[in-house]
Amino acid sequence: MKQIDLPDWKSVVPSVLFGLPVGRIVIAFVAVIALGIYVGILLFGPNSLTVLLRLEEQRSIYENHIKALKAKNAALQKEYFELKQLEPEQ
């Protein structure tokens, strides 16, 4: 039986791709993917920019509602005290 010589695995797998070592390309690819996931979490996660903007909008809505309620309360207090003056004292 004749033994067949298999090529060395290093000669089959390219060590340089586009003029860069394959290890560096893999590291760069993983870094880009990790950075993309991180930015995605920052923009759309539970502590994200969209949540912050929504909360700021809610805060301004609530502040306007509070101002309206304070004005209504002042008008009702004025009416109450006017009516209180009209009642006979006992």
Secondary structure per residue as TSV (DSSP state, phi and psi in degrees):
chain	resnum	aa	ss	phi	psi
A	1	M	-	360.0	139.6
A	2	K	-	-98.3	133.2
A	3	Q	-	-86.3	133.2
A	4	I	-	-95.3	129.2
A	5	D	-	-84.2	122.0
A	6	L	-	-87.1	145.1
A	7	P	-	-69.7	150.9
A	8	D	-	-64.2	140.2
A	9	W	H	-63.1	-28.6
A	10	K	H	-68.0	-28.4
A	11	S	H	-80.3	-21.6
A	12	V	H	-82.5	-43.7
A	13	V	S	-86.5	125.1
A	14	P	-	-69.2	138.8
A	15	S	S	-95.2	-15.2
A	16	V	E	-131.6	129.9
A	17	L	E	-131.8	125.0
A	18	F	T	57.4	30.5
A	19	G	T	80.9	6.1
A	20	L	E	-123.2	147.9
A	21	P	E	-63.1	143.8
A	22	V	H	-61.7	-36.1
A	23	G	H	-59.8	-42.0
A	24	R	H	-68.2	-36.6
A	25	I	H	-64.3	-42.4
A	26	V	H	-64.9	-44.0
A	27	I	H	-62.0	-43.5
A	28	A	H	-64.0	-40.6
A	29	F	H	-63.2	-44.8
A	30	V	H	-64.7	-39.9
A	31	A	H	-64.3	-40.8
A	32	V	H	-65.2	-42.7
A	33	I	H	-63.0	-45.2
A	34	A	H	-64.0	-41.1
A	35	L	H	-64.6	-39.7
A	36	G	H	-62.5	-41.6
A	37	I	H	-65.2	-42.2
A	38	Y	H	-62.6	-45.5
A	39	V	H	-64.9	-38.3
A	40	G	H	-61.7	-41.1
A	41	I	H	-66.7	-39.7
A	42	L	H	-63.2	-37.9
A	43	L	H	-83.4	-33.5
A	44	F	H	-126.6	5.6
A	45	G	S	-82.6	-172.9
A	46	P	T	-69.3	-23.2
A	47	N	T	-115.7	49.6
A	48	S	S	-101.9	176.7
A	49	L	H	-66.1	-38.7
A	50	T	H	-65.6	-36.9
A	51	V	H	-65.6	-43.0
A	52	L	H	-60.3	-46.2
A	53	L	H	-64.6	-39.2
A	54	R	H	-65.5	-40.3
A	55	L	H	-67.3	-37.4
A	56	E	H	-64.6	-38.5
A	57	E	H	-65.5	-43.2
A	58	Q	H	-62.0	-38.9
A	59	R	H	-62.5	-43.9
A	60	S	H	-65.8	-36.4
A	61	I	H	-64.2	-45.3
A	62	Y	H	-64.7	-38.4
A	63	E	H	-63.2	-41.1
A	64	N	H	-64.7	-39.8
A	65	H	H	-64.6	-40.3
A	66	I	H	-62.9	-42.7
A	67	K	H	-61.4	-42.1
A	68	A	H	-65.2	-41.3
A	69	L	H	-66.9	-36.7
A	70	K	H	-65.0	-40.7
A	71	A	H	-64.7	-42.7
A	72	K	H	-64.8	-39.5
A	73	N	H	-63.4	-42.2
A	74	A	H	-63.1	-41.0
A	75	A	H	-65.2	-41.2
A	76	L	H	-68.5	-36.8
A	77	Q	H	-65.0	-40.1
A	78	K	H	-61.3	-46.0
A	79	E	H	-62.9	-40.8
A	80	Y	H	-60.7	-47.6
A	81	F	H	-68.5	-33.0
A	82	E	H	-64.7	-42.3
A	83	L	H	-69.0	-34.8
A	84	K	H	-64.2	-35.2
A	85	Q	H	-69.7	-28.0
A	86	L	H	-79.5	-20.6
A	87	E	S	-73.1	140.3
A	88	P	-	-71.4	144.5
A	89	E	-	-83.2	144.6
A	90	Q	-	-113.5	360.0
